[in-house]
Amino acid sequence: MDWTRLEGNWKQTKGRVKERWGKLTDDDLTAIAGRRDQLEGMIQERYGYAKERARKEIDDWYRSMESNLVEQIESLRSGIQDLSSTVERIAKEQMPRARSKATEVLSDAEEAVQRNPLAVVVIALGLGFLIGVFTRR
């Protein structure tokens, strides 16, 4: 993660900055607008820190944000892998049931055609007529 990304996501990052440096006001955070030099200056002003100390605190905080992000990504990756294997297992369990249901529906349709062939022909003609009417426009 680089500082320009953090600057681009400043609205989401402001809360974490406020957690770390609680003396910064909402107006301060708005004025900082993700700019590192502004953050350094505001920390110096609010906390009375020397420039080097403010810079070191920001560097330490930034590194901890990066490591937290890596941990979160790893956690998400693990969760996605678990979810993927669960979906795969469920799909494998349900596939025979879906095949059986599809075969059953096909069999019912064949029986309906055999019992009422004239009705099926009339329905097919009607559908063909409607499709022809609607696609002609």
CYANA upper distance limits for C-alpha pairs under 8 A (distance plus 0.5 A):
  1 MET  CA      5 ARG  CA      7.17
  1 MET  CA      6 LEU  CA      8.14
  1 MET  CA     66 GLU  CA      7.02
  2 ASP  CA      6 LEU  CA      7.23
  3 TRP  CA      7 GLU  CA      6.55
  3 TRP  CA     36 ARG  CA      8.19
  4 THR  CA      8 GLY  CA      6.55
  5 ARG  CA      9 ASN  CA      6.72
  6 LEU  CA     10 TRP  CA      6.42
  6 LEU  CA     13 THR  CA      7.45
  6 LEU  CA     34 GLY  CA      7.26
  7 GLU  CA     33 ALA  CA      7.53
  7 GLU  CA     34 GLY  CA      4.61
  7 GLU  CA     35 ARG  CA      6.78
  8 GLY  CA     34 GLY  CA      7.76
  9 ASN  CA     13 THR  CA      6.72
  9 ASN  CA     34 GLY  CA      8.42
 10 TRP  CA     14 LYS  CA      6.30
 10 TRP  CA     33 ALA  CA      6.94
 10 TRP  CA     34 GLY  CA      5.74
 11 LYS  CA     15 GLY  CA      8.38
 13 THR  CA     17 VAL  CA      6.93
 14 LYS  CA     18 LYS  CA      6.58
 14 LYS  CA     29 LEU  CA      7.07
 15 GLY  CA     19 GLU  CA      6.70
 16 ARG  CA     20 ARG  CA      6.80
 17 VAL  CA     21 TRP  CA      6.48
 17 VAL  CA     22 GLY  CA      8.38
 18 LYS  CA     22 GLY  CA      5.50
 18 LYS  CA     23 LYS  CA      8.18
 18 LYS  CA     24 LEU  CA      6.89
 18 LYS  CA     25 THR  CA      8.29
 20 ARG  CA     61 TRP  CA      8.49
 21 TRP  CA     43 ILE  CA      8.14
 23 LYS  CA     46 ARG  CA      6.92
 23 LYS  CA     47 TYR  CA      8.13
 24 LEU  CA     28 ASP  CA      6.34
 24 LEU  CA     29 LEU  CA      7.30
 24 LEU  CA     42 MET  CA      7.98
 24 LEU  CA     43 ILE  CA      7.99
 24 LEU  CA     46 ARG  CA      7.38
 25 THR  CA     29 LEU  CA      6.82
 26 ASP  CA     30 THR  CA      6.65
 27 ASP  CA     31 ALA  CA      6.63
 28 ASP  CA     32 ILE  CA      6.59
 28 ASP  CA     42 MET  CA      7.74
 29 LEU  CA     33 ALA  CA      6.84
 29 LEU  CA     34 GLY  CA      8.45
 31 ALA  CA     38 GLN  CA      8.37
 32 ILE  CA     36 ARG  CA      8.23
 32 ILE  CA     38 GLN  CA      5.61
 32 ILE  CA     39 LEU  CA      6.24
 32 ILE  CA     42 MET  CA      8.40
 34 GLY  CA     38 GLN  CA      8.36
 34 GLY  CA     39 LEU  CA      7.97
 35 ARG  CA     39 LEU  CA      6.85
 36 ARG  CA     40 GLU  CA      6.68
 37 ASP  CA     41 GLY  CA      6.70
 38 GLN  CA     42 MET  CA      6.59
 39 LEU  CA     43 ILE  CA      6.62
 40 GLU  CA     44 GLN  CA      6.69
 40 GLU  CA     51 LYS  CA      7.64
 40 GLU  CA     54 ALA  CA      6.10
 40 GLU  CA     55 ARG  CA      6.69
 40 GLU  CA     58 ILE  CA      7.95
 41 GLY  CA     45 GLU  CA      6.66
 41 GLY  CA     51 LYS  CA      8.17
 41 GLY  CA     54 ALA  CA      8.45
 42 MET  CA     46 ARG  CA      6.51
 43 ILE  CA     47 TYR  CA      6.17
 43 ILE  CA     48 GLY  CA      7.93
 43 ILE  CA     49 TYR  CA      7.50
 43 ILE  CA     54 ALA  CA      6.70
 44 GLN  CA     48 GLY  CA      5.50
 44 GLN  CA     49 TYR  CA      5.06
 44 GLN  CA     50 ALA  CA      6.67
 44 GLN  CA     51 LYS  CA      6.98
 44 GLN  CA     54 ALA  CA      6.61
 45 GLU  CA     49 TYR  CA      7.77
 49 TYR  CA     53 ARG  CA      6.50
 49 TYR  CA     54 ALA  CA      6.51
 50 ALA  CA     54 ALA  CA      6.82
 51 LYS  CA     55 ARG  CA      6.62
 52 GLU  CA     56 LYS  CA      6.55
 53 ARG  CA     57 GLU  CA      6.63
 54 ALA  CA     58 ILE  CA      6.73
 55 ARG  CA     59 ASP  CA      6.64
 56 LYS  CA     60 ASP  CA      6.57
 57 GLU  CA     61 TRP  CA      6.52
 58 ILE  CA     62 TYR  CA      6.40
 59 ASP  CA     63 ARG  CA      6.64
 60 ASP  CA     64 SER  CA      6.76
 61 TRP  CA     65 MET  CA      6.71
 62 TYR  CA     66 GLU  CA      6.82
 63 ARG  CA     67 SER  CA      6.77
 64 SER  CA     68 ASN  CA      6.54
 65 MET  CA     69 LEU  CA      6.58
 66 GLU  CA     70 VAL  CA      6.77
 67 SER  CA     71 GLU  CA      6.75
 68 ASN  CA     72 GLN  CA      6.63
 69 LEU  CA     73 ILE  CA      6.61
 70 VAL  CA     74 GLU  CA      6.70
 71 GLU  CA     75 SER  CA      6.62
 72 GLN  CA     76 LEU  CA      6.59
 73 ILE  CA     77 ARG  CA      6.55
 74 GLU  CA     78 SER  CA      6.64
 75 SER  CA     79 GLY  CA      6.64
 76 LEU  CA     80 ILE  CA      6.55
 77 ARG  CA     81 GLN  CA      6.70
 78 SER  CA     82 ASP  CA      6.73
 79 GLY  CA     83 LEU  CA      6.59
 80 ILE  CA     84 SER  CA      6.44
 81 GLN  CA     85 SER  CA      6.73
 82 ASP  CA     86 THR  CA      6.69
 83 LEU  CA     87 VAL  CA      6.62
 84 SER  CA     88 GLU  CA      6.62
 85 SER  CA     89 ARG  CA      6.59
 86 THR  CA     90 ILE  CA      6.68
 87 VAL  CA     91 ALA  CA      6.52
 88 GLU  CA     92 LYS  CA      6.68
 89 ARG  CA     93 GLU  CA      6.71
 90 ILE  CA     94 GLN  CA      6.58
 91 ALA  CA     95 MET  CA      6.44
 92 LYS  CA     96 PRO  CA      8.27
 93 GLU  CA     97 ARG  CA      8.35
 94 GLN  CA     98 ALA  CA      6.71
 95 MET  CA     99 ARG  CA      6.69
 96 PRO  CA    100 SER  CA      6.59
 97 ARG  CA    101 LYS  CA      6.61
 98 ALA  CA    102 ALA  CA      6.59
 99 ARG  CA    103 THR  CA      6.60
100 SER  CA    104 GLU  CA      6.61
101 LYS  CA    105 VAL  CA      6.67
102 ALA  CA    106 LEU  CA      6.66
103 THR  CA    107 SER  CA      6.59
104 GLU  CA    108 ASP  CA      6.65
105 VAL  CA    109 ALA  CA      6.65
106 LEU  CA    110 GLU  CA      6.70
107 SER  CA    111 GLU  CA      6.72
108 ASP  CA    112 ALA  CA      6.67
109 ALA  CA    113 VAL  CA      6.75
110 GLU  CA    114 GLN  CA      6.72
111 GLU  CA    115 ARG  CA      6.59
112 ALA  CA    116 ASN  CA      6.53
112 ALA  CA    117 PRO  CA      8.30
113 VAL  CA    117 PRO  CA      5.50
113 VAL  CA    120 VAL  CA      6.68
116 ASN  CA    120 VAL  CA      6.94
117 PRO  CA    121 VAL  CA      6.76
118 LEU  CA    122 VAL  CA      6.72
119 ALA  CA    123 ILE  CA      6.59
120 VAL  CA    124 ALA  CA      6.55
121 VAL  CA    125 LEU  CA      6.60
122 VAL  CA    126 GLY  CA      6.56
123 ILE  CA    127 LEU  CA      6.59
124 ALA  CA    128 GLY  CA      6.54
125 LEU  CA    129 PHE  CA      6.55
126 GLY  CA    130 LEU  CA      6.69
127 LEU  CA    131 ILE  CA      6.56
128 GLY  CA    132 GLY  CA      6.58
129 PHE  CA    133 VAL  CA      6.69
130 LEU  CA    134 PHE  CA      6.64
131 ILE  CA    135 THR  CA      6.47
132 GLY  CA    136 ARG  CA      6.57
133 VAL  CA    137 ARG  CA      7.73
